[in-house]
Amino acid sequence: QVQLVESGGGLVQAGGSLRLSCSASGLTFSSFHMGWFRQAPGKEREFVAHSSWNTGSTNYADSVKGRFTISRDNARNTVYLQMNSLKPEDTADYYCAALRYCSGSGCYLSSRYDYWGQGTQVTVSS
């Protein structure tokens, strides 16, 4: 049974930082693409960042590029999202997700992901 468990969310002031973690079990973590998505109240879930298991590449939404960093520790079956220079518009529930196969822009589509965590809430105050 695959489980993804996020942690690290919370309340932070604008300009602050948070690091989210997602611990995975029940899958061969090193062979899965990992993504972070977020969903703000009243809005659709949107792509944040992606880490490729096979190329080692990372990709980001334009809205977080230069501020957020996705990384993975295959020995710990964990993917991280370091969030710096947080803005009130970053307020959302953040989800990690796992996907076995994708390429190009397909790696940014939430509908392509097979497994999801329960989410962790991030609130950025102005």
N, C-alpha and C positions, 0 to 999 in steps of 0.2 A: 504494500500500500504506500503510495507516494504521499509524502507530507512536506509542505513548505511552511515554515513558521517565521514570520517577520517580527522584528523587535527594534527598539530604538526611537520610536516616534515620541512626540511630546510637544510642549509649548515652548516657543523660542521667540525672541524679539527679532525684528527685521535687522538684517545684517549679520545675524548669528549663524551657527553651524549645527548640524546634526549628522550623525552617521547611522544609517539604517543597516540592519543585518537580516539576512534570510538564510535560515538553516534548512537544508534539504535532507530527506531520508527516503529510502525505498526506490531510489533510482541511481543509475551510474552517473553521478553528478558531472564528472569530467567529460562526459559525452553529450551534454545537453547545453543548448543555448539558454542563457538566462536573461530575463528582461525585468525591468521595473516599469510599472505603469502607475498612474494616479487618477483619482476621480474626485473632483470637487463637488460640493452640493449643487444639485440641479444641472450638472454637466455630464457629458459622456466621459467614459474612461479614455485616457490618452497615454500614448507612449512617452516614456521618459528616457530610458537608456537600455542598451543591449550589449551583452558580452558574448562573443562567439567562442564556442569550445574548440572549433577546428582551425580557425585562422588566428585566434587571439585578438581579433579586432574589437573595438568598442565603438558604439554609435550613440548619438544623443539627439534629443529634440532640440530645435533651435532655441527654444525658450530657456533651456538649462545649460546649453553649451558654454563651457568656460567657468561654470559655477559648480556643477555636479560631476562626480567621478564614480564610475562603476568599476568594481574590481572583484576578483574571485579568488578563493583559496580552495583549490581542489582537495587538498589534504584534509581540510575541515568541512568539506561539502557546504561551503558558505559563500554567498555573494553579498557584497556590500554596496551601499550607495552613500558616498560622502557628499553632503550638501552644504555648500558654503554660500555666503552672501545671500542668505535667504530673504525672500520678499513675501509680502502678504499674499500675493497671487500664487505662491507655492503651497498655500494651505489646501490640503486634500487628504484623502485616505490613500496610502501608498501600498501597492501590491507587488510582490515578486511573482514571477511565472517562469515555467520551464517548457522548452520546446526542443524536440529532437532534431528536426530538419527544417532549415529555412535558408533563404538566400536573398540578398539585396533587400528591397523594401518589404518583402514578406516577413522579415524579422521584426518589423515594427507594428504588425497588425495583431491586436489582442485576440482576434478570432482564431489566429493560427496556434496559439499557445495551448498546450495540453493540460498543464497542471498550474494551480493557483494557490497562493497563500490566503490567509483570512484578512490580511491588511493590517496596517498600523497607521494611526492618525497623526498627522503633522499639522500643527497650527502655528502660523507666524503672525505675531501681533505687530501693528505699526507703531 
